Every structure is written in structure tokens, then in C-alpha cells.
Amino acid sequence: MGTFSIEGGHQLHGDLTPQGAKNEALQILSAVLLTPEQIRIKNIPDIRDVNKLIDLLEALGVKVKKNGEGDYTFEASDVNVEYLLTDDYKKRGGGLRGSIMLVGPLLARFGKGYIPKPGGDKIGRRRIDTHFIGFEKLGADFWYNSKECFYKAEATKLKGCYMLLDEASVTGTANIVMAASMAEGITTIYNAACEPYLQQLCTMLNNMGAKITGLGSNMLTIEGVNYLGGCDHKVLPDMIEIGSFIGLAAMTQSEITIKNVGYEHLGQIPVIFKRLGINLERQGDDIFVPAQDIYEIDTFIDGSILTIADAPWPGFTPDLLSIILVVATQAKGSVLIHQKMFESRLFFVDKLIDMGAQIILCDPHRANVMGLARESKLRAIEMTSPDIRAGVSLLIAAMSAEGTSTIHNIEQIDRGYQNIDTRLNALGAKIERI
């Protein structure tokens, strides 16, 4: 188990370029299974979860060529479908949350898609009913082996239909869209997820020959085609990393320019950070965050305490609530953080309380943060990263604290952030990987 040793109290200065978006990359990589032709994808992040999925694709028989940093060509012309029943597949697939999105393209092209219970963050219950209910509506048969926690979907031919999703699941929508892209007839998906990464997937599929309309809305219409071809695609910058860098700059009183952020795809993110009192300036497609002594949390119009809650896109992404919570600990004022989607994601606040933060965990979904306004700095402690986003939040807290902190289980951070220690050290941070 790896460890970071972080010497706090250092201001950073310089430019940071965000990695490619993890959540988009997992969808896009799964889609290469839809065609025997070559697909070239650029700006793929070099992180554990993405690399695991690439390895899994290779094990399935996909030819993978690395053209350069973040630049790969994939050719799924000789997929070994029988590999889906092997113990090796069950082990690899069970260690990765994104493996669930292999089912849709496998089902569409080969008539069968199998997956063990997906792994990933332990942030609460993350059901996958939406995926398989969608496949069943398209005409697939579904089996679940509760003893082995193994899911199977099979269909001789998928047929388009109308469906109303029970939740606007991003991965569920992506999986169903990939399956429907080669189904017979027209599929209409209402209450579809509409975040930028899902739009990117649909754009890529259309470039492959799919016929998808309604991009950016919660109603997608897919006219099935018999064949999909190759294409080139570039992954968007990672909005979660961009938000993490904004929070990092505020907490450490640093002057940072975040380059090439794809600003038009950031939605509520800049707005929410501004409501925390953080100054940030758009400069073309860059975000400049100046060094700031004090940032003051906004209130609602009537003066009541601000609530920041997650919501399906275009609402605020749940992946940044942990960052918002940490940043609020040194703000002036109070804020209620409401994490609606996952019941275990706020449990890392006990570490922040040990560091001296003023936080009341009301219940598994809500935390009231009373900012210290830098009148009392956080203190260094030893802690363990429970998941990707909490891990980076604790890293940000440690970088602003007095003394040297240690964070164990940094493999969780590496799952979502590319060479985070090297990149931050280049700007003046003091992070040692042990």
C-alpha cells in the first residue's frame, strides 16, 4: 500500500493542464468493441482505472497500439467472446467499476454480454438495475447468478423501443445507447443522462455511423444501424480534476492557471466555486485563480445558510462535493453540503475533524461546515484514503495544514489522478511518494 508524505504550508505557482476525463474515457474505450475497424483515441489519461480497462480489452482480443502519450489505436477485429466465461475475466472485470459498460457493446455486436459484479469506490450502494432493465426492454434475456455475483445478457437481435429510465444514470444511459446503436428500429430513451461525457460518446458513435439525435437533452433517439465503422476521437479535459485544482489553489493561497479546460463543458462548476467566494477568471479557454487570503461563502438571498447539493447534469456533479467540503473548512462563513446520491461519501470528514475542521456530520448525506477563515490552520495527521475523490480532498487539506501529514492507500488517488504528486511538486508542493 503506497503512501504520500505531505509537507503543508507551501504556496504553488504556475500552470496546470488537466488530464483527459476519466469518466469519458471509460465510456469511449468500451465503445471500440462496436466495430472491427480501427479507432484512434487521443488524450486518454494515464490512470489506474483506465489502464485496467485497456488491459481488459487486450485480454478480450482487442489489438491495442500506443502511438504516444495518451494516444492509442484500438482494433476489435478478433474479439474472443468465450473469454467472458473465464476466471481471469471475472477477476479483472470485478476489479473495475467501468467494466459494466462493456456489456452494451458486446450485446449489440455479439449477442451476449457478461460481467461480474463491478468493483470501484466504496462510496455507497451503486445499483446497476438501470443497465439490465434497459437491455431487457431492447429484447435481451437476463440472468443473475447470486452465488457468483455474475450477470448475463443475451439476445439474438435487439429491437428498438421507447423506454423511461428509472434514474438518469450516466453509465446506464451510455450502456443502453451503445446497445441500441445497432438494434433493429428506433429506440427512444427518456430521462437519459445528458452530461458532456455522454454527449461525447454519442458524437463518437455518430462519427462511426450511428444515428443519434437529442444530444445534450434528456431524450435521446437512436435509429439502429447494421454496421459501425472506425473514427478518430479526442477525450475532453477532466472537469473533476479542474475543480480539484480550483479548490487546491484556494486552500493553499496559490496562484494557478489551469490551461485548456474546455470551459463551455464545465456547467455549474465555476459558479459553485464563486459562491464559496473564490476568485477565478476565465482567460480564453483557461481559468486563472489568483492567490487569495480570505474567501467568503455566499448566502441565499434571504440571508440563510447556503446549501450546495449534487444533482444530475446540468446540476452540480457529486464527484466534486468532497472538494467543496474541504475548501469550505478555511472559508469565512458556513455551508451545508448535501450529498444525495451516495450514502458513504461523507464519512471521510472524521479525518478533517481530527485536523481541526469545524464540521457537523448531520447524517450520511449531509454535513454542516463552519469555516475557520484561516484564523486556525488545519493540523497535520496520519490518515487513509477511502476513495478517489476523498483521497484528493485529504491531499488538499494536508497541503494547507501545518506540519507533515501522511496519507495511506494512495492507490485510490492514482485511480483517478495522473501523476498528481509529480505535477503538483513542479509548482512548489512538497509531496513524497513512499
DRENVEXZA-569746 format. One record per residue (C-alpha): x, y, z; residue in one letter. Coordinates in nm, 4 decimals, always signed. Layout:
N
          u          v          w   resn
          X          Y          Z      A
...
REM end
This chain:
434
          u          v          w   resn
    +0.0000    +0.0000    +0.0000      M
    +0.1545    +0.3297    -0.1121      G
    +0.1796    +0.6430    +0.0997      T
    +0.2137    +1.0166    +0.0445      F
    +0.4111    +1.2294    +0.2893      S
    +0.2919    +1.5896    +0.2508      I
    +0.4669    +1.8910    +0.3983      E
    +0.1953    +2.1520    +0.4292      G
    +0.2063    +2.5290    +0.4078      G
    +0.3607    +2.5755    +0.0627      H
    +0.2090    +2.8093    -0.1941      Q
    +0.2032    +2.6898    -0.5544      L
    +0.2640    +2.8988    -0.8626      H
    +0.2394    +2.8138    -1.2314      G
    +0.0315    +2.6360    -1.4922      D
    -0.1531    +2.3047    -1.4758      L
    -0.3026    +2.1225    -1.7731      T
    -0.5883    +1.8858    -1.6806      P
    -0.5698    +1.5230    -1.7869      Q
    -0.8246    +1.3635    -2.0151      G
    -1.1583    +1.2917    -1.8489      A
    -1.1619    +0.9584    -1.6660      K
    -1.5398    +0.9162    -1.6850      N
    -1.5486    +0.9853    -2.0577      E
    -1.2521    +0.7605    -2.1316      A
    -1.4189    +0.4573    -1.9698      L
    -1.7242    +0.5020    -2.1956      Q
    -1.5242    +0.5707    -2.5125      I
    -1.2918    +0.2740    -2.4594      L
    -1.5880    +0.0398    -2.4194      S
    -1.7314    +0.1621    -2.7499      A
    -1.4325    +0.0318    -2.9501      V
    -1.5947    -0.3127    -2.9223      L
    -1.8744    -0.1991    -3.1554      L
    -1.6623    -0.2165    -3.4707      T
    -1.3906    -0.4347    -3.6261      P
    -1.2329    -0.1199    -3.7712      E
    -0.9600    +0.0913    -3.6134      Q
    -1.0499    +0.3659    -3.3665      I
    -0.7895    +0.6214    -3.2625      R
    -0.8447    +0.7973    -2.9293      I
    -0.6344    +1.0886    -2.8028      K
    -0.5996    +1.2490    -2.4585      N
    -0.6555    +0.9221    -2.2691      I
    -0.5471    +0.9730    -1.9053      P
    -0.2689    +0.7522    -1.7698      D
    -0.4510    +0.6399    -1.4546      I
    -0.5155    +0.3038    -1.2925      R
    -0.8852    +0.2612    -1.3782      D
    -0.8339    +0.3480    -1.7447      V
    -0.5226    +0.1330    -1.7776      N
    -0.7076    -0.1604    -1.6219      K
    -0.9838    -0.1282    -1.8814      L
    -0.7299    -0.1135    -2.1648      I
    -0.5677    -0.4306    -2.0273      D
    -0.9096    -0.5958    -2.0110      L
    -0.9795    -0.5043    -2.3740      L
    -0.6461    -0.6584    -2.4739      E
    -0.7362    -0.9753    -2.2848      A
    -1.0610    -0.9854    -2.4862      L
    -0.8555    -0.9873    -2.8053      G
    -0.8629    -0.6174    -2.8960      V
    -0.5425    -0.5060    -3.0691      K
    -0.4008    -0.2042    -2.8846      V
    -0.1292    +0.0241    -3.0224      K
    +0.0156    +0.3149    -2.8251      K
    +0.1012    +0.5979    -3.0640      N
    +0.2254    +0.8402    -2.8000      G
    +0.1338    +0.9849    -2.4621      E
    -0.2431    +0.9440    -2.4210      G
    -0.2775    +0.8445    -2.7891      D
    -0.3976    +0.4900    -2.8695      Y
    -0.5356    +0.2960    -3.1650      T
    -0.7761    +0.0078    -3.0997      F
    -0.8913    -0.2656    -3.3372      E
    -1.1565    -0.5110    -3.2152      A
    -1.1494    -0.7325    -3.5251      S
    -1.0833    -1.0586    -3.3393      D
    -1.2704    -1.0472    -3.0097      V
    -1.2679    -1.3696    -2.8080      N
    -1.6227    -1.3818    -2.6714      V
    -1.5524    -1.7111    -2.4920      E
    -1.3092    -1.5227    -2.2681      Y
    -1.6161    -1.3729    -2.0955      L
    -1.6704    -1.7039    -1.9135      L
    -1.3141    -1.7435    -1.7841      T
    -1.1998    -1.6926    -1.4256      D
    -0.9462    -1.4380    -1.5478      D
    -1.2245    -1.2209    -1.6936      Y
    -1.4284    -1.2497    -1.3749      K
    -1.1280    -1.1399    -1.1700      K
    -1.0297    -0.8485    -1.3955      R
    -1.3855    -0.7289    -1.4567      G
    -1.4716    -0.7476    -1.0881      G
    -1.1870    -0.5127    -1.0002      G
    -1.3109    -0.2214    -1.2098      L
    -1.6324    -0.0195    -1.1949      R
    -1.6113    +0.0824    -1.5619      G
    -1.6236    -0.2793    -1.6784      S
    -2.0054    -0.2644    -1.6631      I
    -2.0026    -0.0589    -1.9856      M
    -1.8560    -0.3490    -2.1829      L
    -2.1928    -0.5260    -2.1712      V
    -2.3813    -0.2902    -2.4052      G
    -2.1386    -0.3034    -2.6987      P
    -2.0768    -0.6781    -2.6561      L
    -2.4517    -0.7406    -2.6559      L
    -2.5040    -0.5217    -2.9631      A
    -2.2313    -0.6771    -3.1758      R
    -2.2022    -1.0342    -3.0487      F
    -2.5420    -1.1008    -2.8911      G
    -2.4021    -1.1637    -2.5441      K
    -2.2589    -0.9518    -2.2674      G
    -2.1413    -1.0885    -1.9337      Y
    -1.9942    -0.9127    -1.6327      I
    -1.9062    -0.9945    -1.2709      P
    -2.0204    -0.7547    -1.0022      K
    -1.8182    -0.4392    -1.0828      P
    -1.5671    -0.3017    -0.8322      G
    -1.4740    +0.0628    -0.7757      G
    -1.5148    +0.3102    -0.4920      D
    -1.6838    +0.2038    -0.1684      K
    -1.8994    +0.5167    -0.1508      I
    -2.2362    +0.3521    -0.1008      G
    -2.4811    +0.1390    -0.2918      R
    -2.4359    +0.1705    -0.6673      R
    -2.7010    -0.0451    -0.8276      R
    -2.6864    -0.1486    -1.1920      I
    -3.0541    -0.2335    -1.2407      D
    -3.0986    +0.0501    -1.4926      T
    -2.8484    -0.1115    -1.7300      H
    -3.0124    -0.4516    -1.7426      F
    -3.3713    -0.3237    -1.7371      I
    -3.2773    -0.1242    -2.0460      G
    -3.1266    -0.4282    -2.2152      F
    -3.4396    -0.6308    -2.1381      E
    -3.6583    -0.3629    -2.2956      K
    -3.4437    -0.3920    -2.6076      L
    -3.5265    -0.7647    -2.6144      G
    -3.2374    -0.9217    -2.4253      A
    -3.2741    -1.2077    -2.1813      D
    -3.1148    -1.1516    -1.8411      F
    -2.9750    -1.3916    -1.5805      W
    -2.8083    -1.3231    -1.2489      Y
    -2.6085    -1.5826    -1.0581      N
    -2.6271    -1.4594    -0.6986      S
    -2.3753    -1.7155    -0.5781      K
    -2.1025    -1.5953    -0.8153      E
    -2.2395    -1.2376    -0.8480      C
    -2.2268    -1.2815    -1.2263      F
    -2.4585    -1.1052    -1.4720      Y
    -2.5523    -1.2294    -1.8195      K
    -2.7458    -1.0649    -2.1015      A
    -2.8098    -1.2358    -2.4355      E
    -3.0150    -1.1538    -2.7447      A
    -3.0416    -1.2945    -3.0949      T
    -3.1387    -0.9493    -3.2213      K
    -3.2031    -0.6341    -3.0209      L
    -3.5080    -0.4309    -3.1193      K
    -3.5651    -0.0612    -3.0638      G
    -3.8342    +0.0630    -2.8273      C
    -3.9397    +0.3529    -2.6060      Y
    -3.8087    +0.3477    -2.2503      M
    -3.8296    +0.5765    -1.9494      L
    -3.5247    +0.5282    -1.7295      L
    -3.5910    +0.4980    -1.3568      D
    -3.2855    +0.7188    -1.2940      E
    -3.0696    +0.9420    -1.5134      A
    -2.7743    +0.7057    -1.4758      S
    -2.4719    +0.8170    -1.6779      V
    -2.3199    +0.4725    -1.7208      T
    -2.6655    +0.3199    -1.7627      G
    -2.7520    +0.5648    -2.0414      T
    -2.4145    +0.5079    -2.2083      A
    -2.4554    +0.1306    -2.1965      N
    -2.8081    +0.1377    -2.3378      I
    -2.7131    +0.3868    -2.6111      V
    -2.4278    +0.1610    -2.7242      M
    -2.6587    -0.1402    -2.7311      A
    -2.9367    +0.0492    -2.9132      A
    -2.6981    +0.1896    -3.1749      S
    -2.7057    -0.1472    -3.3547      M
    -3.0589    -0.2545    -3.2630      A
    -3.3327    -0.3005    -3.5213      E
    -3.5580    +0.0051    -3.5458      G
    -3.5782    +0.3201    -3.3353      I
    -3.5045    +0.3498    -2.9633      T
    -3.6161    +0.6494    -2.7588      T
    -3.4591    +0.6965    -2.4159      I
    -3.6362    +0.9447    -2.1864      Y
    -3.4792    +1.0644    -1.8601      N
    -3.1430    +0.9984    -2.0212      A
    -2.8268    +1.1393    -1.8696      A
    -2.7091    +1.4409    -2.0671      C
    -2.3681    +1.5298    -1.9228      E
    -2.0854    +1.6336    -2.1605      P
    -1.9144    +1.2937    -2.1471      Y
    -2.2337    +1.1224    -2.2619      L
    -2.2623    +1.3800    -2.5402      Q
    -1.9047    +1.2970    -2.6373      Q
    -1.9905    +0.9269    -2.6587      L
    -2.2905    +0.9980    -2.8804      C
    -2.0796    +1.2234    -3.1045      T
    -1.8194    +0.9488    -3.1399      M
    -2.0872    +0.6892    -3.2213      L
    -2.2354    +0.9218    -3.4851      N
    -1.8880    +0.9594    -3.6361      N
    -1.8783    +0.5784    -3.6520      M
    -2.2045    +0.5776    -3.8476      G
    -2.4683    +0.5711    -3.5725      A
    -2.7827    +0.7852    -3.5961      K
    -2.8372    +0.9502    -3.2582      I
    -3.0267    +1.2748    -3.2036      T
    -3.1165    +1.4760    -2.8948      G
    -2.7588    +1.5193    -2.7727      L
    -2.7454    +1.7399    -2.4642      G
    -3.1094    +1.6765    -2.3741      S
    -3.2726    +1.4126    -2.1542      N
    -3.4428    +1.2485    -2.4530      M
    -3.2227    +1.0567    -2.6960      L
    -3.3454    +0.8973    -3.0167      T
    -3.1326    +0.6223    -3.1704      I
    -3.2038    +0.4794    -3.5140      E
    -3.0273    +0.1452    -3.5203      G
    -2.7758    +0.0638    -3.7936      V
    -2.6331    -0.2677    -3.9109      N
    -2.2672    -0.1664    -3.9027      Y
    -2.0431    +0.0833    -3.7279      L
    -1.7006    +0.1830    -3.8597      G
    -1.3840    +0.3412    -3.7276      G
    -1.3155    +0.7036    -3.6355      C
    -1.0831    +0.9399    -3.4519      D
    -1.1828    +1.0888    -3.1171      H
    -1.0331    +1.3222    -2.8548      K
    -1.1319    +1.2987    -2.4883      V
    -1.2393    +1.6190    -2.3094      L
    -1.0398    +1.7660    -2.0193      P
    -1.1387    +1.6167    -1.6827      D
    -1.3831    +1.8561    -1.5145      M
    -1.3307    +1.6868    -1.1773      I
    -0.9575    +1.7488    -1.1918      E
    -1.0222    +2.1094    -1.2961      I
    -1.2474    +2.1588    -0.9938      G
    -0.9873    +1.9910    -0.7713      S
    -0.7223    +2.2377    -0.8910      F
    -0.9504    +2.5361    -0.8238      I
    -1.0075    +2.4116    -0.4688      G
    -0.6364    +2.3404    -0.4220      L
    -0.5445    +2.6949    -0.5267      A
    -0.7929    +2.8473    -0.2814      A
    -0.6884    +2.6305    +0.0144      M
    -0.3126    +2.6866    -0.0338      T
    -0.3404    +3.0575    -0.1291      Q
    -0.1736    +2.9754    -0.4595      S
    -0.1731    +3.1490    -0.7966      E
    -0.2517    +2.8885    -1.0606      I
    -0.3563    +2.8969    -1.4244      T
    -0.5471    +2.5882    -1.5378      I
    -0.4920    +2.5505    -1.9119      K
    -0.7287    +2.4306    -2.1855      N
    -1.0211    +2.3472    -1.9583      V
    -1.3000    +2.3181    -2.2188      G
    -1.4836    +2.5946    -2.0311      Y
    -1.8127    +2.5553    -2.2164      E
    -1.8389    +2.1995    -2.0806      H
    -1.7902    +2.2900    -1.7125      L
    -2.1529    +2.3753    -1.6379      G
    -2.2116    +2.4816    -1.2746      Q
    -1.8544    +2.4181    -1.1564      I
    -1.7142    +2.7750    -1.1849      P
    -2.0422    +2.9158    -1.0455      V
    -2.0340    +2.6987    -0.7317      I
    -1.6710    +2.7811    -0.6539      F
    -1.7504    +3.1509    -0.6937      K
    -2.0344    +3.1084    -0.4414      R
    -1.7702    +2.9901    -0.1962      L
    -1.6044    +3.3282    -0.2506      G
    -1.3203    +3.2004    -0.4676      I
    -1.1970    +3.4442    -0.7307      N
    -1.1435    +3.2849    -1.0676      L
    -1.1139    +3.4417    -1.4081      E
    -1.1775    +3.2943    -1.7492      R
    -0.8962    +3.3749    -1.9914      Q
    -0.9942    +3.2276    -2.3264      G
    -1.0124    +2.8547    -2.2554      D
    -0.8001    +2.8866    -1.9392      D
    -0.9002    +2.9537    -1.5778      I
    -0.6790    +3.1849    -1.3711      F
    -0.7078    +3.1509    -0.9920      V
    -0.5219    +3.4303    -0.8067      P
    -0.3712    +3.3931    -0.4613      A
    -0.6434    +3.4868    -0.2134      Q
    -0.6127    +3.5480    +0.1603      D
    -0.9804    +3.5170    +0.2515      I
    -1.2769    +3.3828    +0.0601      Y
    -1.6263    +3.4280    +0.2000      E
    -1.9149    +3.1891    +0.1455      I
    -2.2239    +3.3405    -0.0138      D
    -2.5718    +3.3082    +0.1382      T
    -2.9134    +3.2700    -0.0149      F
    -3.0983    +3.5947    -0.0977      I
    -3.2815    +3.5944    +0.2358      D
    -2.9537    +3.5580    +0.4249      G
    -2.9992    +3.1915    +0.5134      S
    -2.7061    +2.9466    +0.5047      I
    -2.6043    +2.8307    +0.1583      L
    -2.6707    +2.4683    +0.0643      T
    -2.4636    +2.3007    -0.2050      I
    -2.6106    +1.9745    -0.3295      A
    -2.5378    +1.7347    -0.6126      D
    -2.7834    +1.6696    -0.8951      A
    -2.7914    +1.5045    -1.2386      P
    -2.6351    +1.7179    -1.5132      W
    -2.6668    +2.0108    -1.5660      P
    -2.6751    +2.0168    -1.1846      G
    -2.3557    +2.0088    -0.9793      F
    -2.1543    +1.6888    -1.0096      T
    -2.1376    +1.4674    -0.6967      P
    -1.7696    +1.3969    -0.7671      D
    -1.6755    +1.7490    -0.6558      L
    -1.8733    +1.7705    -0.3321      L
    -1.5800    +1.6269    -0.1344      S
    -1.3574    +1.9037    -0.2733      I
    -1.6180    +2.1702    -0.1953      I
    -1.6451    +2.0430    +0.1623      L
    -1.2693    +2.0631    +0.2219      V
    -1.2395    +2.4084    +0.0654      V
    -1.5217    +2.5357    +0.2892      A
    -1.3250    +2.4454    +0.6031      T
    -1.0986    +2.7507    +0.5568      Q
    -1.3621    +2.9849    +0.4138      A
    -1.5389    +3.2607    +0.6056      K
    -1.8971    +3.1559    +0.6757      G
    -2.0967    +2.8337    +0.6826      S
    -2.2372    +2.5970    +0.4211      V
    -2.4482    +2.2813    +0.4246      L
    -2.3149    +2.0082    +0.1947      I
    -2.5895    +1.7708    +0.0798      H
    -2.4613    +1.4544    -0.0879      Q
    -2.7806    +1.2989    -0.2217      K
    -2.6504    +1.0157    -0.4361      M
    -2.4119    +0.8115    -0.2175      F
    -2.4603    +0.7382    +0.1499      E
    -2.0946    +0.6729    +0.2380      S
    -1.9159    +0.9520    +0.0597      R
    -1.9081    +1.1973    +0.3500      L
    -1.7601    +0.9577    +0.6040      F
    -1.4083    +1.0899    +0.5375      F
    -1.4933    +1.4073    +0.7330      V
    -1.3763    +1.2427    +1.0560      D
    -1.0203    +1.2920    +0.9284      K
    -1.0879    +1.6602    +0.8657      L
    -1.2335    +1.6964    +1.2155      I
    -0.9134    +1.5386    +1.3532      D
    -0.7224    +1.8052    +1.1582      M
    -0.9207    +2.0761    +1.3378      G
    -1.2005    +2.1467    +1.0902      A
    -1.5371    +2.2545    +1.2287      Q
    -1.7831    +2.0091    +1.0713      I
    -2.1056    +1.8531    +1.1953      I
    -2.1976    +1.5323    +1.0125      L
    -2.5762    +1.5565    +1.0369      C
    -2.6385    +1.2147    +0.8762      D
    -2.4778    +1.0056    +0.5994      P
    -2.5896    +1.2580    +0.3382      H
    -2.5422    +1.5999    +0.4997      R
    -2.2544    +1.7862    +0.6603      A
    -2.2571    +2.1390    +0.8019      N
    -1.9198    +2.3124    +0.7586      V
    -1.8312    +2.6183    +0.9658      M
    -1.5346    +2.7864    +0.8001      G
    -1.2307    +2.8827    +1.0044      L
    -1.1486    +3.1851    +0.7819      A
    -0.7785    +3.0884    +0.8225      R
    -0.7876    +3.2035    +1.1860      E
    -0.6869    +2.8496    +1.2793      S
    -0.4923    +2.6339    +1.0365      K
    -0.5583    +2.2643    +0.9916      L
    -0.3040    +2.0414    +1.1647      R
    -0.1130    +1.7534    +1.0106      A
    -0.2256    +1.3958    +1.0870      I
    -0.1911    +1.0397    +0.9568      E
    -0.4864    +0.9179    +0.7510      M
    -0.6004    +0.6694    +0.4854      T
    -0.7691    +0.7456    +0.1538      S
    -1.1118    +0.5734    +0.1342      P
    -1.1891    +0.6572    -0.2310      D
    -1.0644    +0.8658    -0.5247      I
    -1.2329    +1.1976    -0.4501      R
    -1.1983    +1.1830    -0.0723      A
    -0.8311    +1.0961    -0.1233      G
    -0.7628    +1.4097    -0.3242      V
    -0.9688    +1.6151    -0.0803      S
    -0.7476    +1.4906    +0.2044      L
    -0.4395    +1.5675    -0.0057      L
    -0.5615    +1.9258    -0.0498      I
    -0.6277    +1.9534    +0.3236      A
    -0.2787    +1.8207    +0.4019      A
    -0.1156    +2.0692    +0.1626      M
    -0.2796    +2.3566    +0.3527      S
    -0.2091    +2.2177    +0.7015      A
    +0.0698    +2.2941    +0.9457      E
    +0.3264    +2.0157    +0.9620      G
    +0.3747    +1.6930    +0.7688      T
    +0.0785    +1.4636    +0.7031      S
    +0.0758    +1.1085    +0.5709      T
    -0.1933    +0.9569    +0.3501      I
    -0.2010    +0.5797    +0.3060      H
    -0.3749    +0.3786    +0.0333      N
    -0.2856    +0.6368    -0.2326      I
    -0.3640    +0.3752    -0.4983      E
    -0.7173    +0.5134    -0.4658      Q
    -0.5913    +0.8582    -0.5718      I
    -0.3896    +0.7065    -0.8578      D
    -0.7102    +0.5509    -0.9913      R
    -0.8338    +0.8946    -1.0932      G
    -0.5434    +1.1414    -1.0952      Y
    -0.2448    +1.1118    -1.3278      Q
    +0.0964    +1.1605    -1.1610      N
    -0.0637    +1.4054    -0.9190      I
    +0.2427    +1.4294    -0.6926      D
    +0.4855    +1.4984    -0.9782      T
    +0.2632    +1.7626    -1.1342      R
    +0.1999    +1.9483    -0.8079      L
    +0.5630    +1.9268    -0.6950      N
    +0.6614    +2.1035    -1.0183      A
    +0.4600    +2.4031    -0.8942      L
    +0.6123    +2.4110    -0.5462      G
    +0.4321    +2.1411    -0.3478      A
    +0.6227    +1.9097    -0.1139      K
    +0.4748    +1.5627    -0.1685      I
    +0.6859    +1.2489    -0.1304      E
    +0.5644    +0.9153    -0.2620      R
    +0.6718    +0.6321    -0.0306      I
REM end
